[in-house]
Amino acid sequence: MRGVIYAEIMPRKSPLVIGHRGAPGYRPEHSRSSYELALAMGVDAVEPDVVATKDGVLVLRHENEISGTTDVADHLEFAERRATKRIDGQSLTGWFTEDFTWAELSTLRVRERLPALRRSSASFDDTQPMLRLTDLLDLVRAASAEHGREIGIVLEVKHATYFASIGLDLAPLIARDLRAGGWAAGELPLTIESFESTVLGDLRREGIAASYIYLIEASGRPYDQLVVHGKRADPYKAIVTAGGLDRLVGVVDGISVNKKMLLANGNTIVADAHARGLKVFTWTARPENAYLSAEFRTGGGKSAFGNYESEWAAIAATGIDGVFVDHADLGVAFFRG
């Protein structure tokens, strides 16, 4: 079934162009306008991050801590919800989705996460509510019909081990929404990704027909493996060695690596993965100096666009199968040009 899912959009010389949280270079990430803009700009797929509410509703946020991406701090009725928690081993203070019902979160409005860097996007602050996963499933299906082309979803599962530890197992919640929305049986192009392989296996066992992609950081260890094995857990870097990739065959369909790893001299990640039948995605192609490798930065400060075309060309030259972009129009123009 997974081979059928990508029959129309994967066999291309250029990589799959994925709108990372919509088009957050122009609109607050995970907002309706961010996704609508990315879809109108021609991306092949969009990427939502999913976290859960206390009543089991899946909402689209980069993190479950939402003080930086919503106006929650301005709501005096929620002041006592501010808390300090350890999420994936890191101490965070703020407001967390799992402490709210969906009815409560629906009263909030979204904000630009990087207002100093993306001032134009910040001008749309406080004008749009949060979205649920079900809202996006419907939006993308409608956009496919409107634009006359198949558009996919690359769904990232966030903090699955943490949520399971507080009684909110994300896999059955995701399966529920995908089935209800008509995205579970392979009729629409679906990819599921996570930095934790455990939840990917859980969703496979739920019978969700998708392409499963293991997200790989440039440093550190997967949190689900760290919980089980402690310091004996393999670091992310070990996963992209020949032996690590061998162990992924038949477990996942591919990997998605931090672009730093592809830009490192002498790396053979893409070739090694392809030799084992694994796809390779990379994240995130952004044009601002703040996000470019040092050799591609130019003058004008962090928010100015640097020599992103040269960095993106180096990324494309590796032969990747998919690339996440924040500026959907630039990504489509470059990787489709």
Secondary structure by P-SEA (a helix, b strand, c coil): cccccccccccccccccccccccccccccccaaaaaaaaaacccbbbbbbbccccccccccccccccccccccccccccccccccccccccccccccccccaaaaaabbbbcccccccccccccccccccccaaaaaaaaaaaaaaacbbbbbbccccaaaaaaaacccaaaaaaaaaaaacccccccbbbbbcccaaaaaaaaaaccccbbbbbbccccccaaaaaacccccccccccccaaaaaaacccccccccccccccccccaaaaaaaaacbbbbbccccccccccccccccccccccccaaaaaaaaaaaacccbbbbccaaaaaaaccc
